[in-house]
Amino acid sequence: MEIKILGSGCAKCHQLEQTVKEVVNEMCIDAEIYYVKNISSIMEYPIITTPGLVINEKVVSSGRVPSKAEITSFITTALENE
């Protein structure tokens, strides 16, 4: 599983990264987590505002920090679709 946090380095982006790491650890799954800060790379995804959350190349959230429960749900859905 590949998870990307899209953001410029703001507090919300760091908060999202930390929450994603917590969820991945709690779920005991094997996931590569990347923090994408390059603006041209971020613009490759259909998001208007950061932070963005991309799981297996699918944008699941943008412009806000989802709750741990939401992130767990996003990851669970992605695992089911693998």
MOPAC internal coordinates of N, CA, C and O (Angstrom, degrees):
PM7 1SCF
backbone

  N    0.0000 0     0.00 0     0.00 0    0    0    0
  C    1.4464 1     0.00 0     0.00 0    1    0    0
  C    1.5212 1   108.21 1     0.00 0    2    1    0
  O    1.2310 1   121.55 1   -41.03 1    3    2    1
  N    1.3173 1   114.64 1   138.97 1    3    2    1
  C    1.4618 1   120.48 1   178.77 1    5    3    2
  C    1.5296 1   108.98 1  -120.34 1    6    5    3
  O    1.2310 1   121.07 1   -54.53 1    7    6    5
  N    1.3111 1   115.56 1   125.47 1    7    6    5
  C    1.4558 1   121.42 1  -179.45 1    9    7    6
  C    1.5233 1   108.29 1  -121.42 1   10    9    7
  O    1.2310 1   120.99 1   -48.02 1   11   10    9
  N    1.3297 1   115.70 1   131.98 1   11   10    9
  C    1.4553 1   120.19 1   178.82 1   13   11   10
  C    1.5194 1   109.74 1  -123.66 1   14   13   11
  O    1.2310 1   121.65 1   -45.04 1   15   14   13
  N    1.3262 1   114.46 1   134.96 1   15   14   13
  C    1.4493 1   121.34 1   171.08 1   17   15   14
  C    1.5235 1   105.60 1  -103.04 1   18   17   15
  O    1.2310 1   120.52 1   -57.85 1   19   18   17
  N    1.3160 1   116.62 1   122.15 1   19   18   17
  C    1.4559 1   121.20 1  -179.55 1   21   19   18
  C    1.5219 1   108.46 1  -101.90 1   22   21   19
  O    1.2310 1   120.51 1   -57.59 1   23   22   21
  N    1.3303 1   116.64 1   122.41 1   23   22   21
  C    1.4561 1   119.04 1   179.72 1   25   23   22
  C    1.4977 1   112.74 1  -179.82 1   26   25   23
  O    1.2310 1   121.79 1   -15.52 1   27   26   25
  N    1.3176 1   114.18 1   164.48 1   27   26   25
  C    1.4616 1   121.13 1  -174.94 1   29   27   26
  C    1.5256 1   113.42 1   -88.80 1   30   29   27
  O    1.2310 1   120.33 1   174.28 1   31   30   29
  N    1.3152 1   116.98 1    -5.72 1   31   30   29
  C    1.4574 1   119.71 1  -179.01 1   33   31   30
  C    1.5177 1   112.71 1   111.18 1   34   33   31
  O    1.2310 1   120.39 1  -165.88 1   35   34   33
  N    1.3235 1   116.87 1    14.12 1   35   34   33
  C    1.4656 1   120.83 1  -179.48 1   37   35   34
  C    1.5308 1   110.46 1   -73.41 1   38   37   35
  O    1.2310 1   120.86 1    -9.18 1   39   38   37
  N    1.3206 1   115.95 1   170.82 1   39   38   37
  C    1.4630 1   121.16 1  -178.11 1   41   39   38
  C    1.5317 1   111.74 1   -61.09 1   42   41   39
  O    1.2310 1   120.20 1   139.60 1   43   42   41
  N    1.3358 1   117.22 1   -40.40 1   43   42   41
  C    1.4686 1   119.97 1   179.73 1   45   43   42
  C    1.5259 1   110.98 1   -64.95 1   46   45   43
  O    1.2310 1   120.56 1   143.23 1   47   46   45
  N    1.3252 1   116.53 1   -36.77 1   47   46   45
  C    1.4704 1   120.20 1   179.02 1   49   47   46
  C    1.5274 1   110.44 1   -64.85 1   50   49   47
  O    1.2310 1   120.69 1   136.38 1   51   50   49
  N    1.3297 1   116.28 1   -43.62 1   51   50   49
  C    1.4653 1   120.26 1   177.82 1   53   51   50
  C    1.5235 1   111.30 1   -65.48 1   54   53   51
  O    1.2310 1   120.59 1   142.57 1   55   54   53
  N    1.3352 1   116.48 1   -37.43 1   55   54   53
  C    1.4599 1   120.81 1   178.03 1   57   55   54
  C    1.5306 1   110.06 1   -63.41 1   58   57   55
  O    1.2310 1   120.39 1   136.80 1   59   58   57
  N    1.3344 1   116.85 1   -43.20 1   59   58   57
  C    1.4574 1   120.74 1   178.38 1   61   59   58
  C    1.5241 1   110.71 1   -62.58 1   62   61   59
  O    1.2310 1   120.38 1   136.01 1   63   62   61
  N    1.3253 1   116.88 1   -43.99 1   63   62   61
  C    1.4660 1   120.45 1   179.13 1   65   63   62
  C    1.5242 1   110.53 1   -58.72 1   66   65   63
  O    1.2310 1   120.30 1   133.98 1   67   66   65
  N    1.3234 1   117.03 1   -46.02 1   67   66   65
  C    1.4612 1   121.43 1  -178.67 1   69   67   66
  C    1.5285 1   110.96 1   -63.38 1   70   69   67
  O    1.2310 1   120.53 1   136.39 1   71   70   69
  N    1.3250 1   116.60 1   -43.61 1   71   70   69
  C    1.4672 1   120.31 1  -179.50 1   73   71   70
  C    1.5227 1   110.77 1   -64.88 1   74   73   71
  O    1.2310 1   119.96 1   138.20 1   75   74   73
  N    1.3218 1   117.68 1   -41.80 1   75   74   73
  C    1.4700 1   121.13 1   177.87 1   77   75   74
  C    1.5241 1   110.15 1   -60.32 1   78   77   75
  O    1.2310 1   120.14 1   135.21 1   79   78   77
  N    1.3294 1   117.34 1   -44.79 1   79   78   77
  C    1.4636 1   120.66 1   179.33 1   81   79   78
  C    1.5264 1   111.41 1   -61.19 1   82   81   79
  O    1.2310 1   120.51 1   139.64 1   83   82   81
  N    1.3435 1   116.62 1   -40.36 1   83   82   81
  C    1.4632 1   120.58 1   178.47 1   85   83   82
  C    1.5265 1   110.72 1   -62.37 1   86   85   83
  O    1.2310 1   120.60 1   134.02 1   87   86   85
  N    1.3299 1   116.47 1   -45.98 1   87   86   85
  C    1.4707 1   120.59 1  -178.89 1   89   87   86
  C    1.5227 1   110.71 1   -63.72 1   90   89   87
  O    1.2310 1   119.95 1   135.23 1   91   90   89
  N    1.3201 1   117.71 1   -44.77 1   91   90   89
  C    1.4667 1   121.50 1   179.80 1   93   91   90
  C    1.5238 1   110.01 1   -59.98 1   94   93   91
  O    1.2310 1   120.17 1   136.68 1   95   94   93
  N    1.3384 1   117.28 1   -43.32 1   95   94   93
  C    1.4681 1   120.92 1   178.60 1   97   95   94
  C    1.5310 1   111.61 1   -64.98 1   98   97   95
  O    1.2310 1   120.75 1   137.30 1   99   98   97
  N    1.3411 1   116.16 1   -42.70 1   99   98   97
  C    1.4645 1   120.05 1  -179.50 1  101   99   98
  C    1.5245 1   111.79 1   -65.85 1  102  101   99
  O    1.2310 1   120.49 1   145.48 1  103  102  101
  N    1.3347 1   116.68 1   -34.52 1  103  102  101
  C    1.4636 1   120.79 1  -179.58 1  105  103  102
  C    1.5335 1   112.26 1   -83.34 1  106  105  103
  O    1.2310 1   120.62 1   170.49 1  107  106  105
  N    1.3315 1   116.42 1    -9.51 1  107  106  105
  C    1.4689 1   122.00 1  -179.61 1  109  107  106
  C    1.5273 1   111.88 1    53.88 1  110  109  107
  O    1.2310 1   121.12 1  -130.63 1  111  110  109
  N    1.3283 1   115.46 1    49.37 1  111  110  109
  C    1.4623 1   119.41 1   178.26 1  113  111  110
  C    1.5187 1   109.95 1  -111.09 1  114  113  111
  O    1.2310 1   121.64 1   -20.62 1  115  114  113
  N    1.3172 1   114.46 1   159.38 1  115  114  113
  C    1.4498 1   121.38 1   178.93 1  117  115  114
  C    1.5258 1   107.72 1   -92.44 1  118  117  115
  O    1.2310 1   120.54 1   -70.14 1  119  118  117
  N    1.3132 1   116.58 1   109.86 1  119  118  117
  C    1.4595 1   120.42 1  -178.28 1  121  119  118
  C    1.5217 1   110.45 1  -141.19 1  122  121  119
  O    1.2310 1   121.26 1   -40.43 1  123  122  121
  N    1.3135 1   115.20 1   139.57 1  123  122  121
  C    1.4614 1   121.68 1   172.53 1  125  123  122
  C    1.5212 1   106.66 1   -92.40 1  126  125  123
  O    1.2310 1   120.64 1   -55.72 1  127  126  125
  N    1.3273 1   116.37 1   124.28 1  127  126  125
  C    1.4660 1   120.63 1  -178.92 1  129  127  126
  C    1.5223 1   108.44 1  -112.48 1  130  129  127
  O    1.2310 1   121.32 1   -54.34 1  131  130  129
  N    1.3222 1   115.08 1   125.66 1  131  130  129
  C    1.4633 1   121.04 1  -179.53 1  133  131  130
  C    1.5212 1   109.72 1  -121.43 1  134  133  131
  O    1.2310 1   120.89 1   -38.58 1  135  134  133
  N    1.3151 1   115.90 1   141.42 1  135  134  133
  C    1.4565 1   122.01 1   174.63 1  137  135  134
  C    1.5261 1   106.03 1  -106.95 1  138  137  135
  O    1.2310 1   120.53 1   -71.15 1  139  138  137
  N    1.3240 1   116.58 1   108.85 1  139  138  137
  C    1.4593 1   122.11 1  -177.11 1  141  139  138
  C    1.5190 1   108.96 1   -95.66 1  142  141  139
  O    1.2310 1   120.70 1   -67.04 1  143  142  141
  N    1.3399 1   116.26 1   112.96 1  143  142  141
  C    1.4653 1   121.39 1  -178.67 1  145  143  142
  C    1.5218 1   112.71 1  -107.81 1  146  145  143
  O    1.2310 1   120.26 1   165.57 1  147  146  145
  N    1.3196 1   117.12 1   -14.43 1  147  146  145
  C    1.4588 1   121.75 1  -177.45 1  149  147  146
  C    1.5295 1   109.66 1   -70.37 1  150  149  147
  O    1.2310 1   120.72 1   -59.36 1  151  150  149
  N    1.3283 1   116.23 1   120.64 1  151  150  149
  C    1.4603 1   121.21 1  -174.79 1  153  151  150
  C    1.5344 1   111.98 1   -59.70 1  154  153  151
  O    1.2310 1   119.72 1   137.71 1  155  154  153
  N    1.3207 1   118.14 1   -42.29 1  155  154  153
  C    1.4619 1   119.21 1  -179.51 1  157  155  154
  C    1.5285 1   111.11 1   -65.33 1  158  157  155
  O    1.2310 1   120.17 1   145.99 1  159  158  157
  N    1.3242 1   117.28 1   -34.01 1  159  158  157
  C    1.4713 1   120.64 1   176.63 1  161  159  158
  C    1.5265 1   110.68 1   -69.15 1  162  161  159
  O    1.2310 1   120.62 1   140.21 1  163  162  161
  N    1.3348 1   116.42 1   -39.79 1  163  162  161
  C    1.4723 1   120.74 1   178.84 1  165  163  162
  C    1.5215 1   110.05 1   -63.87 1  166  165  163
  O    1.2310 1   120.58 1   141.81 1  167  166  165
  N    1.3368 1   116.49 1   -38.19 1  167  166  165
  C    1.4645 1   120.65 1  -177.40 1  169  167  166
  C    1.5256 1   113.08 1   -68.69 1  170  169  167
  O    1.2310 1   119.84 1   169.50 1  171  170  169
  N    1.3234 1   117.92 1   -10.50 1  171  170  169
  C    1.4626 1   121.13 1   175.99 1  173  171  170
  C    1.5358 1   111.49 1   -72.45 1  174  173  171
  O    1.2310 1   120.71 1   165.09 1  175  174  173
  N    1.3340 1   116.26 1   -14.91 1  175  174  173
  C    1.4608 1   121.18 1  -179.16 1  177  175  174
  C    1.5295 1   109.75 1  -104.04 1  178  177  175
  O    1.2310 1   120.30 1   -30.85 1  179  178  177
  N    1.3360 1   117.03 1   149.15 1  179  178  177
  C    1.4654 1   120.26 1  -177.85 1  181  179  178
  C    1.5316 1   112.93 1   -79.92 1  182  181  179
  O    1.2310 1   120.84 1  -113.86 1  183  182  181
  N    1.3323 1   115.99 1    66.14 1  183  182  181
  C    1.4663 1   119.42 1   176.43 1  185  183  182
  C    1.5279 1   108.55 1  -123.73 1  186  185  183
  O    1.2310 1   121.31 1   -30.01 1  187  186  185
  N    1.3225 1   115.09 1   149.99 1  187  186  185
  C    1.4653 1   120.95 1   179.39 1  189  187  186
  C    1.5250 1   109.74 1   -97.68 1  190  189  187
  O    1.2310 1   120.50 1   136.32 1  191  190  189
  N    1.3276 1   116.66 1   -43.68 1  191  190  189
  C    1.4612 1   120.82 1  -178.04 1  193  191  190
  C    1.5266 1   110.33 1  -128.32 1  194  193  191
  O    1.2310 1   121.51 1   -26.98 1  195  194  193
  N    1.3226 1   114.71 1   153.02 1  195  194  193
  C    1.4571 1   120.92 1   176.90 1  197  195  194
  C    1.5268 1   108.78 1   -97.37 1  198  197  195
  O    1.2310 1   119.17 1   -18.61 1  199  198  197
  N    1.3049 1   119.19 1   161.39 1  199  198  197
  C    1.4574 1   126.28 1     2.83 1  201  199  198
  C    1.5266 1   112.46 1   -77.63 1  202  201  199
  O    1.2310 1   122.00 1   -27.76 1  203  202  201
  N    1.3186 1   113.78 1   152.24 1  203  202  201
  C    1.4501 1   120.12 1   175.21 1  205  203  202
  C    1.5227 1   109.39 1  -116.07 1  206  205  203
  O    1.2310 1   120.99 1   -32.23 1  207  206  205
  N    1.3104 1   115.71 1   147.77 1  207  206  205
  C    1.4628 1   121.20 1   178.30 1  209  207  206
  C    1.5200 1   108.14 1  -123.17 1  210  209  207
  O    1.2310 1   120.98 1   -58.19 1  211  210  209
  N    1.3285 1   115.73 1   121.81 1  211  210  209
  C    1.4620 1   122.25 1  -177.70 1  213  211  210
  C    1.5268 1   108.07 1  -121.60 1  214  213  211
  O    1.2310 1   121.00 1   -53.98 1  215  214  213
  N    1.3243 1   115.69 1   126.02 1  215  214  213
  C    1.4607 1   120.51 1   177.83 1  217  215  214
  C    1.5238 1   107.99 1  -120.65 1  218  217  215
  O    1.2310 1   121.14 1   -58.59 1  219  218  217
  N    1.3347 1   115.43 1   121.41 1  219  218  217
  C    1.4690 1   121.55 1  -177.52 1  221  219  218
  C    1.5273 1   111.20 1    50.39 1  222  221  219
  O    1.2310 1   121.22 1  -133.28 1  223  222  221
  N    1.3265 1   115.26 1    46.72 1  223  222  221
  C    1.4634 1   124.18 1   176.71 1  225  223  222
  C    1.5225 1   114.28 1    66.61 1  226  225  223
  O    1.2310 1   119.90 1  -161.85 1  227  226  225
  N    1.3316 1   117.80 1    18.15 1  227  226  225
  C    1.4659 1   121.62 1   175.80 1  229  227  226
  C    1.5266 1   108.09 1  -117.34 1  230  229  227
  O    1.2310 1   120.74 1   -55.20 1  231  230  229
  N    1.3408 1   116.18 1   124.80 1  231  230  229
  C    1.4597 1   120.42 1   177.56 1  233  231  230
  C    1.5233 1   108.28 1   -71.59 1  234  233  231
  O    1.2310 1   120.89 1   -58.01 1  235  234  233
  N    1.3342 1   115.89 1   121.99 1  235  234  233
  C    1.4643 1   119.98 1  -179.25 1  237  235  234
  C    1.5265 1   112.06 1  -110.38 1  238  237  235
  O    1.2310 1   120.47 1   164.45 1  239  238  237
  N    1.3383 1   116.72 1   -15.55 1  239  238  237
  C    1.4627 1   119.90 1   179.90 1  241  239  238
  C    1.5178 1   109.09 1  -161.18 1  242  241  239
  O    1.2310 1   121.02 1   -33.95 1  243  242  241
  N    1.3424 1   115.65 1   146.05 1  243  242  241
  C    1.4633 1   119.30 1   173.03 1  245  243  242
  C    1.5150 1   109.90 1  -154.31 1  246  245  243
  O    1.2310 1   121.62 1   -29.24 1  247  246  245
  N    1.3350 1   114.51 1   150.76 1  247  246  245
  C    1.4561 1   120.86 1   176.37 1  249  247  246
  C    1.5126 1   116.06 1    80.15 1  250  249  247
  O    1.2310 1   120.03 1  -176.96 1  251  250  249
  N    1.3181 1   117.55 1     3.04 1  251  250  249
  C    1.4713 1   120.73 1  -179.73 1  253  251  250
  C    1.5193 1   109.40 1  -158.28 1  254  253  251
  O    1.2310 1   121.31 1    -9.92 1  255  254  253
  N    1.3342 1   115.11 1   170.08 1  255  254  253
  C    1.4532 1   120.72 1   175.87 1  257  255  254
  C    1.5277 1   107.75 1  -104.49 1  258  257  255
  O    1.2310 1   120.21 1   -71.91 1  259  258  257
  N    1.3323 1   117.20 1   108.09 1  259  258  257
  C    1.4686 1   119.17 1   179.08 1  261  259  258
  C    1.5287 1   111.35 1   -66.95 1  262  261  259
  O    1.2310 1   120.99 1   -22.97 1  263  262  261
  N    1.3257 1   115.72 1   157.03 1  263  262  261
  C    1.4632 1   120.60 1   178.38 1  265  263  262
  C    1.5253 1   109.81 1   -71.65 1  266  265  263
  O    1.2310 1   121.30 1   -13.41 1  267  266  265
  N    1.3375 1   115.11 1   166.59 1  267  266  265
  C    1.4727 1   119.61 1   177.22 1  269  267  266
  C    1.5176 1   110.52 1   -59.55 1  270  269  267
  O    1.2310 1   120.41 1   141.43 1  271  270  269
  N    1.3277 1   116.82 1   -38.57 1  271  270  269
  C    1.4593 1   120.61 1  -179.91 1  273  271  270
  C    1.5265 1   110.53 1   -64.05 1  274  273  271
  O    1.2310 1   120.34 1   138.57 1  275  274  273
  N    1.3240 1   116.95 1   -41.43 1  275  274  273
  C    1.4673 1   120.36 1   178.26 1  277  275  274
  C    1.5248 1   111.15 1   -64.46 1  278  277  275
  O    1.2310 1   120.56 1   136.01 1  279  278  277
  N    1.3259 1   116.54 1   -43.99 1  279  278  277
  C    1.4654 1   120.65 1  -179.76 1  281  279  278
  C    1.5243 1   109.90 1   -63.58 1  282  281  279
  O    1.2310 1   120.25 1   139.21 1  283  282  281
  N    1.3252 1   117.12 1   -40.79 1  283  282  281
  C    1.4622 1   121.29 1   176.49 1  285  283  282
  C    1.5224 1   110.04 1   -59.35 1  286  285  283
  O    1.2310 1   120.56 1   136.83 1  287  286  285
  N    1.3168 1   116.53 1   -43.17 1  287  286  285
  C    1.4600 1   121.49 1   179.11 1  289  287  286
  C    1.5278 1   111.33 1   -64.13 1  290  289  287
  O    1.2310 1   120.28 1   136.66 1  291  290  289
  N    1.3428 1   117.07 1   -43.34 1  291  290  289
  C    1.4673 1   121.06 1   178.36 1  293  291  290
  C    1.5282 1   110.70 1   -59.25 1  294  293  291
  O    1.2310 1   120.83 1   134.66 1  295  294  293
  N    1.3320 1   116.01 1   -45.34 1  295  294  293
  C    1.4610 1   120.92 1  -178.12 1  297  295  294
  C    1.5316 1   110.51 1   -67.57 1  298  297  295
  O    1.2310 1   120.30 1   137.75 1  299  298  297
  N    1.3345 1   117.04 1   -42.25 1  299  298  297
  C    1.4596 1   121.35 1   178.95 1  301  299  298
  C    1.5218 1   110.84 1   -59.98 1  302  301  299
  O    1.2310 1   120.72 1   135.12 1  303  302  301
  N    1.3291 1   116.22 1   -44.88 1  303  302  301
  C    1.4675 1   120.91 1   178.43 1  305  303  302
  C    1.5316 1   110.56 1   -62.01 1  306  305  303
  O    1.2310 1   120.21 1   137.15 1  307  306  305
  N    1.3225 1   117.20 1   -42.85 1  307  306  305
  C    1.4591 1   121.06 1   179.47 1  309  307  306
  C    1.5296 1   111.08 1   -63.73 1  310  309  307
  O    1.2310 1   120.24 1   140.87 1  311  310  309
  N    1.3288 1   117.14 1   -39.13 1  311  310  309
  C    1.4686 1   120.46 1   178.03 1  313  311  310
  C    1.5176 1   111.38 1   -64.76 1  314  313  311
  O    1.2310 1   120.55 1   141.30 1  315  314  313
  N    1.3443 1   116.55 1   -38.70 1  315  314  313
  C    1.4593 1   120.53 1   179.48 1  317  315  314
  C    1.5243 1   111.32 1   -66.38 1  318  317  315
  O    1.2310 1   120.55 1   151.04 1  319  318  317
  N    1.3382 1   116.55 1   -28.96 1  319  318  317
  C    1.4638 1   120.93 1  -176.98 1  321  319  318
  C    1.5163 1   113.74 1   -91.05 1  322  321  319
  O    1.2310 1   119.98 1  -178.60 1  323  322  321
  N    1.3297 1   117.64 1     1.40 1  323  322  321
  C    1.4659 1   120.10 1  -179.37 1  325  323  322
  C    1.5103 1   111.04 1   -75.61 1  326  325  323
  O    1.2310 1   120.10 1   180.00 1  327  326  325

